[in-house]
Amino acid sequence: MKAMMSPEPLPGRKPAWLKARLPGGRAYFALKSKLQEQGLHTICQSARCPNAHECWNGGQATFLVMGDVCTRDCRFCAVAGGAPLPLDPDEGRKLAEMAGVMGLNYVVITSVTRDDLPDQGSGHFAAIVRALKSARPQLRVEALVPDFSGRPELLDAVLDAGVDVLAHNIETVSSLYPKVNRRAAAFGDSLRILERGRERGWITKSGLMVGLGESEAEILDLFGVLRGSGVDLLTIGQYLQPDGRSLAVERYYSPGDFAGLKQAALESGFKGVESGPFVRSSYHAEELYKTVTRALPHL
């Protein structure tokens, strides 16, 4: 794949195509109010997602469970790091109620990392999935899980609760893990989680950001590594600096670059790929899920 990446724009200069619509609209504010009433969080808010207007007004949201404070401090993430609050034992019921209010058929649940808990929150995550499935049996649940330090028994608890898609983000190429303040071992932990999901027969999905200083060769190599770990679905988006303490953007990729990345990913064997400047891990999640179920109708 020659000249996949365009030579411009210059690093640090935000290009014209990076203009997201500010969140607003009746559905957006109604959902925001209901979430606040229930004390619920979404990654859309906590990570300052640029697709909030589109998704919320379309009746879609990615719920963030186990609080909105993470025990890790990755330098690309807008979610606050520090000492989390205790878990809310009623969180599953609240989310099931919200799914009913929104009339959801497909929901993405993600969480902060909870290294402070003996099971890293896997039991709580599983209880939430069971509550959703019990209240709305027709609901498809995508679990976007943390790495659980690569411990398969913790992932198994979530899978056994009845999720339909296992998602876990690799985030970036392995050489940049120290730069983004991730342990070198965390790359292997992430692969173990994805491999365990595939081992047990789940649809698996991962996501990565570009613009942190990776090379084209590293991206293509990562595609191969993820496919080798059995990942079915992939999202690719532009890293955008969420605040002043986070890493600066090294490069802005053009829409043409993202089209090239999508083609390369599909050629690598992924069953479905979303690739674009504003693509995030749960963007068009239900549509990506359907690319697999159409190919494998028994799922």
N, C-alpha and C positions, 0 to 999 in steps of 0.2 A: 504494500500500500504506500505508494510514493507520494511525497509532499502532502501528507495527511493534514499537517498543521500549517496554517497560514502565517506569514511573517509579521503580521500586525494584529491588533494595536500594540503600542509600546506598553511594557509593564508599568503599572501604577496609573495609567490613564484609562478611566472607565469609558468603554465604547458606547456608541449611540444605541445599540440594540439592548443594552442592559437597563431597561426602564420597565419596572413593574408597576402595576396599578395599585394605588394605595387601597387598603382594605376599607370597605364600606358597604352600604346597601342594607335594606330591611332585614334580610335573612342573616346577614353577618352580625348585626348588632343584637338581634333576637337570640342567636346562638351564644354570643359572648355573654349576654346577661344570664342566660340559663346556666352556663358553665360556672359563672361566678356564684350563683345561688347555691349550686351543689358543691362548691369547693373543688371542682375538677380542673385539670390542666390539659392543655394540648401542646404538642411539640410545635404546632403552627405558631403559637404565641411565644413559647419559651425559646425556640431557635430562630425566631423572626423570619419565618418562611416567606419568600416572595410570592407564593401562590395562594396566600390566605384568602384573598378576595375571590378568586376563581373557585376554590374548593368549598369555602364556607357558604357562598351563595348557591353552590350546587349541592348543598346538603352533605358535604364530606368533611371529615376532620380526622386527624390522627391523635388519639388520646395518649397522654403521657401519665403513666401510673407510678406509684411509689414516691410521690412528691415531685417537686421541681428543683431540688438541690442534689447534685451529683457528687459522689465521693472521689471522682477523678477530675482532672483539670486539663483536658485536651485543649490545645491552643488554637483550634479552629472552631470551637463550639461556643454558642451564646448561652447555653444552659449554665446556671450558676454552680460553682463548686463549693464544697464546704461540708458542714455537719448536717445531714438530713434530719427531718422531723420523724417521729414514729409513724409507722404505717397506719392507714385508715382501714379498719376491718370491714367497713361498710362500702368500700370503694367499688366492689363488683356490682352491688345492687344499684348504686348511683349510675354507673356506666350503662348497665342494662336499661335503666329508665331513660337515660339520654338517647341510647340507640333507638328506643321505641319512639321517643318524641321526634327524632329526626327521620324515622321510617327507614333506617339503614338495612340494607341487605348484605353489605360488606363493610367491615370495620378493621382499621389498623390500630393495634395497641403496641405502644413502645414504652420504654421506661428509662429512668436514670439508672446509673450503675450504683449498686448498693453493696460495696465491699464491707460495709460495717455489719452486715447481717450474716449469721452462720451459713445460711443457704443462698446468700446474695439476692434474696428476694424471689427466688424461683417459685417457692410455695405460694406466695402472695399472687404472683403473676398467674400461676395455674388456677388459683381460686377465682380470679377475675374472669378468666376464659370460661371456666365452668359456669359461673353466674350468667355470663352472656349467652352461652349455649342453652342453658336451662330456661332462661326467659324468652329467648328467640331462637328456637331450634333451627330455623331456616337460615340464620345468620352465618355468613362466612367470616372467619376471623383470621387475620394475618398478624402473627406475633413477631414484632421487630425487637429481638432480644439483645441484651448486652452479651459480652463474651463469657460470662460466668466462669472466668479464669480457665476456660477450656475444659471444665469438669462435665463429662457427659451425663452423669446422674442428675445434675441440676437441670440441664436441658430436657432430659427425659420427663421430668415432672411437668414441664410446660407442654411438651408434645402430647403426653398422655391425657391432658385436659381436653384435647379435641381440636387443636388448631388446624386450619386448612392450609396455611402457608407458613413456612419458617423463613423469616428474614433476619439477616444479620449483616451489618455493613462493615466491609473491609476498610473503608474510608479513603485510603491512599496506598501508594506503593510502599513496600517494606523498607526501602532505604530512607524514607522520610519519617518513619515512626519516631525516632529520637527527636527530630525537629518539631513534631506536633505534640511532644510530651507524652508519648506512649511507650511503654516498656517494649523492648525488642521482642520479648517472648509473647507479647500480645498478638503479634501477627500469626504465630502458630496457634495460639488459643482460638483466634477467630476461625482459622481454617478447620480446626478440630470440631468446632460447633457446627459449621456448615457440612462437614463430612459426616458427622453423626446424624444430622437431619436427613441427608441423602441415604445413608446406610439404612435408616429406619423407614425409608419410602416416602418421605415428605417432599412436596414441591419446595425448592429452596431458592432464595433470592438474596442478592447482595447489592451494595451501592458504593460508588466511589465519587470523590470530588477531584476535579483537575484544576490546575492553576497554582499549586503549592510548590512547584519546582521540579516536578517529575519530567522524565524524558518520554518521547514517543516509544522508544524501545521498551522502557519499563512498563508503560501502559499495556502494550501488546503482550508482554510477558505475563503481566497480571491477569489478563484475559485467559491465558492458557492455564495459569495456576488455579483460577476459580473454576474453569471448566473441568480441570482435573480433579477438583474437589466435589464435582457433581452439581454445581450451581446452575439452575435452570434460567433464572431471570436476572436482569441487570439494569440498574439505573446509573446514569452518568450525568453529573451536573457541574456547573462552575462554582468553585469556592469563592465566596464573597466574605470579606472581613466583617464580622458582626459587630465588633467594638474595638476600641483603641488598644486593649491589652492582647488582642488576638493577632495571629500572624498576618503580615501584609500579603496581598495577592502578588504572585510572581508573574502571572501571565493571564490575560483574558483570551479565552478561546472564542472563535467566531462561530456563527451558526453553521457555516460550512465545515468547520473543524468537527463540530458535534455530529454532523451527518456522516463524516468520515469515520468517526469513532463508532457510531452505531453500525455502520456497514462492516467494519472490522470485527466488532463484537459478534454480530450475526454469523460472519464467516468462521468465527472461532467455535460456533456451535450453540450459543445461547438460544433458547426458544423464544424469548421476548426481550426487547431492549427499549428503554426510554432514554433518550440522550438529548440534552439541550441546556442552554445557559441557566434556566430556572428550574430544571428537573431536580427533584429531591426524592428521597428513598420511597416515599409513599405516593408519589405523583402518579395518577392514573393506575392506582394499584389494582382495582378490580379489572380494568381492561387488560393489564398484564397477566393477571390470573387466568383470564379467559383465553389468552393465547395458548396456555398450556392445556386447559380443559378441552379446547377445541381440537387440539392435536391428540389428546389422550382422553377420549370421551368417557372412559370408565371411572375417571377421578370425580 
